[in-house]
């Protein structure tokens, strides 16, 4: 999955790694709006996520439909 972040532009976040997530402290969090690889976003709403960049755990999720 890709997130459009304010700070770093489009960032690819890893799929969740279960084993790593068990020991991960989730210090490296990426926040942004979900988008495709080339930055296309949903037209009819917004899917915002906070994901750990190390293990792929979704820490926060916010969905909004217009
Ligand atoms: Zn983590």
PDB file of the backbone (N, CA, C, O) and the ligand in Angstrom, with CONECT records:
HET     ZN  A 101       1
ATOM      1  N   UNK A   1       0.843  -1.186   0.000  1.00  0.00           N
ATOM      2  CA  UNK A   1       0.000   0.000   0.000  1.00  0.00           C
ATOM      3  C   UNK A   1       0.882   1.240   0.000  1.00  0.00           C
ATOM      4  O   UNK A   1       1.998   1.244   0.519  1.00  0.00           O
ATOM      5  N   UNK A   2       0.340   2.287  -0.600  1.00  0.00           N
ATOM      6  CA  UNK A   2       1.072   3.546  -0.682  1.00  0.00           C
ATOM      7  C   UNK A   2       0.316   4.640   0.048  1.00  0.00           C
ATOM      8  O   UNK A   2      -0.913   4.700   0.010  1.00  0.00           O
ATOM      9  N   UNK A   3       1.071   5.503   0.712  1.00  0.00           N
ATOM     10  CA  UNK A   3       0.461   6.631   1.398  1.00  0.00           C
ATOM     11  C   UNK A   3       1.064   7.927   0.875  1.00  0.00           C
ATOM     12  O   UNK A   3       2.274   8.030   0.674  1.00  0.00           O
ATOM     13  N   UNK A   4       0.206   8.906   0.662  1.00  0.00           N
ATOM     14  CA  UNK A   4       0.681  10.241   0.301  1.00  0.00           C
ATOM     15  C   UNK A   4       0.876  11.023   1.591  1.00  0.00           C
ATOM     16  O   UNK A   4      -0.092  11.380   2.264  1.00  0.00           O
ATOM     17  N   UNK A   5       2.124  11.283   1.929  1.00  0.00           N
ATOM     18  CA  UNK A   5       2.421  11.989   3.167  1.00  0.00           C
ATOM     19  C   UNK A   5       2.770  13.442   2.870  1.00  0.00           C
ATOM     20  O   UNK A   5       3.208  13.776   1.769  1.00  0.00           O
ATOM     21  N   UNK A   6       2.572  14.283   3.849  1.00  0.00           N
ATOM     22  CA  UNK A   6       2.894  15.695   3.656  1.00  0.00           C
ATOM     23  C   UNK A   6       4.397  15.911   3.608  1.00  0.00           C
ATOM     24  O   UNK A   6       4.895  16.759   2.868  1.00  0.00           O
ATOM     25  N   UNK A   7       5.101  15.141   4.400  1.00  0.00           N
ATOM     26  CA  UNK A   7       6.533  15.366   4.563  1.00  0.00           C
ATOM     27  C   UNK A   7       7.372  14.729   3.454  1.00  0.00           C
ATOM     28  O   UNK A   7       8.262  15.369   2.895  1.00  0.00           O
ATOM     29  N   UNK A   8       7.080  13.462   3.141  1.00  0.00           N
ATOM     30  CA  UNK A   8       7.965  12.705   2.257  1.00  0.00           C
ATOM     31  C   UNK A   8       7.336  12.337   0.921  1.00  0.00           C
ATOM     32  O   UNK A   8       7.912  11.550   0.170  1.00  0.00           O
ATOM     33  N   UNK A   9       6.164  12.889   0.606  1.00  0.00           N
ATOM     34  CA  UNK A   9       5.522  12.518  -0.646  1.00  0.00           C
ATOM     35  C   UNK A   9       4.949  11.114  -0.561  1.00  0.00           C
ATOM     36  O   UNK A   9       4.467  10.694   0.490  1.00  0.00           O
ATOM     37  N   UNK A  10       5.004  10.387  -1.679  1.00  0.00           N
ATOM     38  CA  UNK A  10       4.408   9.057  -1.711  1.00  0.00           C
ATOM     39  C   UNK A  10       5.372   8.029  -1.130  1.00  0.00           C
ATOM     40  O   UNK A  10       6.508   7.879  -1.582  1.00  0.00           O
ATOM     41  N   UNK A  11       4.878   7.326  -0.110  1.00  0.00           N
ATOM     42  CA  UNK A  11       5.710   6.368   0.596  1.00  0.00           C
ATOM     43  C   UNK A  11       5.050   4.994   0.518  1.00  0.00           C
ATOM     44  O   UNK A  11       3.845   4.867   0.737  1.00  0.00           O
ATOM     45  N   UNK A  12       5.833   3.976   0.210  1.00  0.00           N
ATOM     46  CA  UNK A  12       5.283   2.625   0.230  1.00  0.00           C
ATOM     47  C   UNK A  12       5.439   2.059   1.635  1.00  0.00           C
ATOM     48  O   UNK A  12       6.526   2.074   2.211  1.00  0.00           O
ATOM     49  N   UNK A  13       4.327   1.558   2.175  1.00  0.00           N
ATOM     50  CA  UNK A  13       4.400   0.928   3.494  1.00  0.00           C
ATOM     51  C   UNK A  13       4.311  -0.581   3.302  1.00  0.00           C
ATOM     52  O   UNK A  13       3.600  -1.051   2.414  1.00  0.00           O
ATOM     53  N   UNK A  14       5.021  -1.338   4.121  1.00  0.00           N
ATOM     54  CA  UNK A  14       5.069  -2.786   3.936  1.00  0.00           C
ATOM     55  C   UNK A  14       3.774  -3.461   4.340  1.00  0.00           C
ATOM     56  O   UNK A  14       3.003  -2.931   5.140  1.00  0.00           O
ATOM     57  N   UNK A  15       3.546  -4.632   3.778  1.00  0.00           N
ATOM     58  CA  UNK A  15       2.450  -5.469   4.273  1.00  0.00           C
ATOM     59  C   UNK A  15       2.773  -5.859   5.705  1.00  0.00           C
ATOM     60  O   UNK A  15       3.939  -5.901   6.099  1.00  0.00           O
ATOM     61  N   UNK A  16       1.744  -6.142   6.476  1.00  0.00           N
ATOM     62  CA  UNK A  16       1.979  -6.461   7.883  1.00  0.00           C
ATOM     63  C   UNK A  16       2.820  -7.721   8.031  1.00  0.00           C
ATOM     64  O   UNK A  16       2.537  -8.761   7.436  1.00  0.00           O
ATOM     65  N   UNK A  17       3.861  -7.591   8.843  1.00  0.00           N
ATOM     66  CA  UNK A  17       4.722  -8.738   9.141  1.00  0.00           C
ATOM     67  C   UNK A  17       4.411  -9.179  10.562  1.00  0.00           C
ATOM     68  O   UNK A  17       4.827  -8.543  11.530  1.00  0.00           O
ATOM     69  N   UNK A  18       3.678 -10.270  10.670  1.00  0.00           N
ATOM     70  CA  UNK A  18       3.161 -10.693  11.971  1.00  0.00           C
ATOM     71  C   UNK A  18       4.255 -10.894  13.013  1.00  0.00           C
ATOM     72  O   UNK A  18       4.151 -10.405  14.137  1.00  0.00           O
ATOM     73  N   UNK A  19       5.279 -11.599  12.638  1.00  0.00           N
ATOM     74  CA  UNK A  19       6.312 -11.925  13.614  1.00  0.00           C
ATOM     75  C   UNK A  19       7.026 -10.661  14.092  1.00  0.00           C
ATOM     76  O   UNK A  19       7.279 -10.476  15.282  1.00  0.00           O
ATOM     77  N   UNK A  20       7.338  -9.813  13.139  1.00  0.00           N
ATOM     78  CA  UNK A  20       8.019  -8.580  13.495  1.00  0.00           C
ATOM     79  C   UNK A  20       7.120  -7.686  14.351  1.00  0.00           C
ATOM     80  O   UNK A  20       7.593  -7.010  15.265  1.00  0.00           O
ATOM     81  N   UNK A  21       5.824  -7.690  14.048  1.00  0.00           N
ATOM     82  CA  UNK A  21       4.878  -6.838  14.771  1.00  0.00           C
ATOM     83  C   UNK A  21       4.811  -7.202  16.252  1.00  0.00           C
ATOM     84  O   UNK A  21       4.531  -6.346  17.091  1.00  0.00           O
ATOM     85  N   UNK A  22       5.066  -8.463  16.571  1.00  0.00           N
ATOM     86  CA  UNK A  22       5.008  -8.900  17.960  1.00  0.00           C
ATOM     87  C   UNK A  22       6.040  -8.184  18.821  1.00  0.00           C
ATOM     88  O   UNK A  22       5.802  -7.905  19.996  1.00  0.00           O
ATOM     89  N   UNK A  23       7.185  -7.891  18.220  1.00  0.00           N
ATOM     90  CA  UNK A  23       8.282  -7.297  18.991  1.00  0.00           C
ATOM     91  C   UNK A  23       8.491  -5.823  18.675  1.00  0.00           C
ATOM     92  O   UNK A  23       9.337  -5.157  19.272  1.00  0.00           O
ATOM     93  N   UNK A  24       7.715  -5.333  17.738  1.00  0.00           N
ATOM     94  CA  UNK A  24       7.925  -3.974  17.254  1.00  0.00           C
ATOM     95  C   UNK A  24       7.305  -2.965  18.219  1.00  0.00           C
ATOM     96  O   UNK A  24       6.222  -3.196  18.758  1.00  0.00           O
ATOM     97  N   UNK A  25       7.985  -1.865  18.429  1.00  0.00           N
ATOM     98  CA  UNK A  25       7.449  -0.814  19.292  1.00  0.00           C
ATOM     99  C   UNK A  25       6.776   0.288  18.477  1.00  0.00           C
ATOM    100  O   UNK A  25       6.320   1.289  19.030  1.00  0.00           O
ATOM    101  N   UNK A  26       6.720   0.101  17.182  1.00  0.00           N
ATOM    102  CA  UNK A  26       6.036   1.031  16.273  1.00  0.00           C
ATOM    103  C   UNK A  26       6.537   2.470  16.457  1.00  0.00           C
ATOM    104  O   UNK A  26       5.752   3.391  16.685  1.00  0.00           O
ATOM    105  N   UNK A  27       7.807   2.634  16.357  1.00  0.00           N
ATOM    106  CA  UNK A  27       8.369   3.982  16.540  1.00  0.00           C
ATOM    107  C   UNK A  27       8.445   4.742  15.221  1.00  0.00           C
ATOM    108  O   UNK A  27       8.522   5.970  15.196  1.00  0.00           O
ATOM    109  N   UNK A  28       8.423   3.982  14.125  1.00  0.00           N
ATOM    110  CA  UNK A  28       8.622   4.603  12.821  1.00  0.00           C
ATOM    111  C   UNK A  28       7.278   4.693  12.095  1.00  0.00           C
ATOM    112  O   UNK A  28       6.995   3.905  11.192  1.00  0.00           O
ATOM    113  N   UNK A  29       6.471   5.644  12.494  1.00  0.00           N
ATOM    114  CA  UNK A  29       5.092   5.710  12.003  1.00  0.00           C
ATOM    115  C   UNK A  29       4.985   6.642  10.798  1.00  0.00           C
ATOM    116  O   UNK A  29       5.508   7.756  10.801  1.00  0.00           O
ATOM    117  N   UNK A  30       4.298   6.156   9.778  1.00  0.00           N
ATOM    118  CA  UNK A  30       4.034   6.962   8.593  1.00  0.00           C
ATOM    119  C   UNK A  30       2.554   7.298   8.547  1.00  0.00           C
ATOM    120  O   UNK A  30       1.710   6.405   8.613  1.00  0.00           O
ATOM    121  N   UNK A  31       2.234   8.593   8.434  1.00  0.00           N
ATOM    122  CA  UNK A  31       0.832   9.011   8.363  1.00  0.00           C
ATOM    123  C   UNK A  31       0.559   9.604   6.982  1.00  0.00           C
ATOM    124  O   UNK A  31       1.358  10.380   6.456  1.00  0.00           O
ATOM    125  N   UNK A  32      -0.557   9.234   6.417  1.00  0.00           N
ATOM    126  CA  UNK A  32      -0.887   9.821   5.126  1.00  0.00           C
ATOM    127  C   UNK A  32      -2.185   9.289   4.579  1.00  0.00           C
ATOM    128  O   UNK A  32      -2.885   8.497   5.209  1.00  0.00           O
ATOM    129  N   UNK A  33      -2.481   9.751   3.388  1.00  0.00           N
ATOM    130  CA  UNK A  33      -3.707   9.354   2.724  1.00  0.00           C
ATOM    131  C   UNK A  33      -3.382   8.243   1.738  1.00  0.00           C
ATOM    132  O   UNK A  33      -2.410   8.328   0.989  1.00  0.00           O
ATOM    133  N   UNK A  34      -4.200   7.208   1.747  1.00  0.00           N
ATOM    134  CA  UNK A  34      -3.935   6.091   0.860  1.00  0.00           C
ATOM    135  C   UNK A  34      -4.037   6.524  -0.598  1.00  0.00           C
ATOM    136  O   UNK A  34      -4.942   7.270  -0.972  1.00  0.00           O
ATOM    137  N   UNK A  35      -3.106   6.053  -1.414  1.00  0.00           N
ATOM    138  CA  UNK A  35      -3.111   6.403  -2.830  1.00  0.00           C
ATOM    139  C   UNK A  35      -2.500   5.260  -3.620  1.00  0.00           C
ATOM    140  O   UNK A  35      -1.975   4.305  -3.048  1.00  0.00           O
ATOM    141  N   UNK A  36      -2.573   5.364  -4.928  1.00  0.00           N
ATOM    142  CA  UNK A  36      -1.941   4.350  -5.770  1.00  0.00           C
ATOM    143  C   UNK A  36      -0.460   4.685  -5.918  1.00  0.00           C
ATOM    144  O   UNK A  36       0.018   5.697  -5.405  1.00  0.00           O
ATOM    145  N   UNK A  37       0.251   3.823  -6.625  1.00  0.00           N
ATOM    146  CA  UNK A  37       1.696   3.997  -6.782  1.00  0.00           C
ATOM    147  C   UNK A  37       2.057   5.344  -7.405  1.00  0.00           C
ATOM    148  O   UNK A  37       3.082   5.939  -7.073  1.00  0.00           O
ATOM    149  N   UNK A  38       1.206   5.814  -8.306  1.00  0.00           N
ATOM    150  CA  UNK A  38       1.519   7.095  -8.946  1.00  0.00           C
ATOM    151  C   UNK A  38       0.766   8.275  -8.347  1.00  0.00           C
ATOM    152  O   UNK A  38       0.680   9.345  -8.948  1.00  0.00           O
ATOM    153  N   UNK A  39       0.219   8.059  -7.140  1.00  0.00           N
ATOM    154  CA  UNK A  39      -0.331   9.181  -6.394  1.00  0.00           C
ATOM    155  C   UNK A  39      -1.802   9.457  -6.601  1.00  0.00           C
ATOM    156  O   UNK A  39      -2.318  10.456  -6.100  1.00  0.00           O
ATOM    157  N   UNK A  40      -2.500   8.581  -7.338  1.00  0.00           N
ATOM    158  CA  UNK A  40      -3.939   8.774  -7.526  1.00  0.00           C
ATOM    159  C   UNK A  40      -4.667   8.443  -6.229  1.00  0.00           C
ATOM    160  O   UNK A  40      -4.405   7.416  -5.603  1.00  0.00           O
ATOM    161  N   UNK A  41      -5.578   9.320  -5.836  1.00  0.00           N
ATOM    162  CA  UNK A  41      -6.351   9.080  -4.621  1.00  0.00           C
ATOM    163  C   UNK A  41      -7.814   8.865  -4.958  1.00  0.00           C
ATOM    164  O   UNK A  41      -8.256   9.122  -6.078  1.00  0.00           O
ATOM    165  N   UNK A  42      -8.548   8.393  -3.980  1.00  0.00           N
ATOM    166  CA  UNK A  42      -9.994   8.253  -4.141  1.00  0.00           C
ATOM    167  C   UNK A  42     -10.615   9.600  -4.445  1.00  0.00           C
ATOM    168  O   UNK A  42     -10.217  10.622  -3.886  1.00  0.00           O
ATOM    169  N   UNK A  43     -11.591   9.594  -5.332  1.00  0.00           N
ATOM    170  CA  UNK A  43     -12.266  10.841  -5.662  1.00  0.00           C
ATOM    171  C   UNK A  43     -13.392  11.109  -4.671  1.00  0.00           C
ATOM    172  O   UNK A  43     -13.654  12.253  -4.303  1.00  0.00           O
ATOM    173  N   UNK A  44     -14.044  10.048  -4.251  1.00  0.00           N
ATOM    174  CA  UNK A  44     -15.277  10.200  -3.481  1.00  0.00           C
ATOM    175  C   UNK A  44     -15.051  10.144  -1.976  1.00  0.00           C
ATOM    176  O   UNK A  44     -15.991   9.906  -1.217  1.00  0.00           O
ATOM    177  N   UNK A  45     -13.832  10.358  -1.543  1.00  0.00           N
ATOM    178  CA  UNK A  45     -13.614  10.320  -0.112  1.00  0.00           C
ATOM    179  C   UNK A  45     -12.140  10.320   0.228  1.00  0.00           C
ATOM    180  O   UNK A  45     -11.288  10.685  -0.582  1.00  0.00           O
ATOM    181  N   UNK A  46     -11.866   9.902   1.443  1.00  0.00           N
ATOM    182  CA  UNK A  46     -10.498   9.968   1.921  1.00  0.00           C
ATOM    183  C   UNK A  46     -10.251   8.781   2.836  1.00  0.00           C
ATOM    184  O   UNK A  46     -11.067   8.484   3.708  1.00  0.00           O
ATOM    185  N   UNK A  47      -9.133   8.107   2.642  1.00  0.00           N
ATOM    186  CA  UNK A  47      -8.729   7.023   3.525  1.00  0.00           C
ATOM    187  C   UNK A  47      -7.374   7.390   4.093  1.00  0.00           C
ATOM    188  O   UNK A  47      -6.356   7.309   3.406  1.00  0.00           O
ATOM    189  N   UNK A  48      -7.369   7.789   5.339  1.00  0.00           N
ATOM    190  CA  UNK A  48      -6.115   8.190   5.955  1.00  0.00           C
ATOM    191  C   UNK A  48      -5.657   7.115   6.942  1.00  0.00           C
ATOM    192  O   UNK A  48      -6.462   6.551   7.684  1.00  0.00           O
ATOM    193  N   UNK A  49      -4.356   6.845   6.936  1.00  0.00           N
ATOM    194  CA  UNK A  49      -3.824   5.801   7.794  1.00  0.00           C
ATOM    195  C   UNK A  49      -2.583   6.279   8.527  1.00  0.00           C
ATOM    196  O   UNK A  49      -1.850   7.150   8.057  1.00  0.00           O
ATOM    197  N   UNK A  50      -2.373   5.685   9.686  1.00  0.00           N
ATOM    198  CA  UNK A  50      -1.084   5.798  10.359  1.00  0.00           C
ATOM    199  C   UNK A  50      -0.549   4.377  10.449  1.00  0.00           C
ATOM    200  O   UNK A  50      -1.129   3.531  11.129  1.00  0.00           O
ATOM    201  N   UNK A  51       0.559   4.118   9.762  1.00  0.00           N
ATOM    202  CA  UNK A  51       1.088   2.762   9.648  1.00  0.00           C
ATOM    203  C   UNK A  51       2.524   2.730  10.131  1.00  0.00           C
ATOM    204  O   UNK A  51       3.297   3.656   9.884  1.00  0.00           O
ATOM    205  N   UNK A  52       2.876   1.649  10.828  1.00  0.00           N
ATOM    206  CA  UNK A  52       4.264   1.470  11.221  1.00  0.00           C
ATOM    207  C   UNK A  52       5.078   1.053  10.004  1.00  0.00           C
ATOM    208  O   UNK A  52       4.767   0.055   9.354  1.00  0.00           O
ATOM    209  N   UNK A  53       6.118   1.815   9.699  1.00  0.00           N
ATOM    210  CA  UNK A  53       6.916   1.542   8.510  1.00  0.00           C
ATOM    211  C   UNK A  53       7.814   0.327   8.688  1.00  0.00           C
ATOM    212  O   UNK A  53       8.348  -0.190   7.707  1.00  0.00           O
ATOM    213  N   UNK A  54       7.987  -0.131   9.895  1.00  0.00           N
ATOM    214  CA  UNK A  54       8.865  -1.279  10.144  1.00  0.00           C
ATOM    215  C   UNK A  54       8.132  -2.606  10.004  1.00  0.00           C
ATOM    216  O   UNK A  54       8.649  -3.544   9.397  1.00  0.00           O
ATOM    217  N   UNK A  55       6.928  -2.686  10.564  1.00  0.00           N
ATOM    218  CA  UNK A  55       6.227  -3.977  10.582  1.00  0.00           C
ATOM    219  C   UNK A  55       4.909  -3.954   9.824  1.00  0.00           C
ATOM    220  O   UNK A  55       4.304  -5.007   9.621  1.00  0.00           O
ATOM    221  N   UNK A  56       4.452  -2.788   9.402  1.00  0.00           N
ATOM    222  CA  UNK A  56       3.236  -2.716   8.598  1.00  0.00           C
ATOM    223  C   UNK A  56       1.936  -2.706   9.372  1.00  0.00           C
ATOM    224  O   UNK A  56       0.864  -2.783   8.771  1.00  0.00           O
ATOM    225  N   UNK A  57       2.001  -2.614  10.692  1.00  0.00           N
ATOM    226  CA  UNK A  57       0.775  -2.579  11.482  1.00  0.00           C
ATOM    227  C   UNK A  57       0.042  -1.250  11.285  1.00  0.00           C
ATOM    228  O   UNK A  57       0.645  -0.179  11.350  1.00  0.00           O
ATOM    229  N   UNK A  58      -1.261  -1.340  11.046  1.00  0.00           N
ATOM    230  CA  UNK A  58      -2.065  -0.123  10.947  1.00  0.00           C
ATOM    231  C   UNK A  58      -2.430   0.322  12.354  1.00  0.00           C
ATOM    232  O   UNK A  58      -3.137  -0.384  13.073  1.00  0.00           O
ATOM    233  N   UNK A  59      -1.948   1.491  12.742  1.00  0.00           N
ATOM    234  CA  UNK A  59      -2.152   1.985  14.098  1.00  0.00           C
ATOM    235  C   UNK A  59      -3.375   2.869  14.193  1.00  0.00           C
ATOM    236  O   UNK A  59      -4.006   2.955  15.247  1.00  0.00           O
ATOM    237  N   UNK A  60      -3.709   3.517  13.115  1.00  0.00           N
ATOM    238  CA  UNK A  60      -4.876   4.385  13.128  1.00  0.00           C
ATOM    239  C   UNK A  60      -5.445   4.449  11.710  1.00  0.00           C
ATOM    240  O   UNK A  60      -4.710   4.382  10.725  1.00  0.00           O
ATOM    241  N   UNK A  61      -6.756   4.578  11.633  1.00  0.00           N
ATOM    242  CA  UNK A  61      -7.415   4.541  10.346  1.00  0.00           C
ATOM    243  C   UNK A  61      -8.571   5.510  10.369  1.00  0.00           C
ATOM    244  O   UNK A  61      -9.348   5.524  11.323  1.00  0.00           O
ATOM    245  N   UNK A  62      -8.701   6.323   9.334  1.00  0.00           N
ATOM    246  CA  UNK A  62      -9.781   7.291   9.293  1.00  0.00           C
ATOM    247  C   UNK A  62     -10.356   7.301   7.877  1.00  0.00           C
ATOM    248  O   UNK A  62      -9.656   7.596   6.908  1.00  0.00           O
ATOM    249  N   UNK A  63     -11.628   6.977   7.781  1.00  0.00           N
ATOM    250  CA  UNK A  63     -12.258   6.927   6.469  1.00  0.00           C
ATOM    251  C   UNK A  63     -13.367   7.962   6.404  1.00  0.00           C
ATOM    252  O   UNK A  63     -14.142   8.125   7.347  1.00  0.00           O
ATOM    253  N   UNK A  64     -13.428   8.632   5.317  1.00  0.00           N
ATOM    254  CA  UNK A  64     -14.463   9.649   5.163  1.00  0.00           C
ATOM    255  C   UNK A  64     -14.996   9.606   3.739  1.00  0.00           C
ATOM    256  O   UNK A  64     -14.232   9.550   2.775  1.00  0.00           O
ATOM    257  N   UNK A  65     -16.303   9.633   3.626  1.00  0.00           N
ATOM    258  CA  UNK A  65     -16.913   9.678   2.305  1.00  0.00           C
ATOM    259  C   UNK A  65     -17.492  11.056   2.066  1.00  0.00           C
ATOM    260  O   UNK A  65     -18.102  11.650   2.955  1.00  0.00           O
ATOM    261  N   UNK A  66     -17.300  11.553   0.874  1.00  0.00           N
ATOM    262  CA  UNK A  66     -17.836  12.869   0.555  1.00  0.00           C
ATOM    263  C   UNK A  66     -19.261  12.731   0.034  1.00  0.00           C
ATOM    264  O   UNK A  66     -19.897  13.732  -0.294  1.00  0.00           O
TER     265      UNK A  66
HETATM  266 ZN    ZN A 101       5.803  -1.653  14.118  1.00  0.00          ZN
END
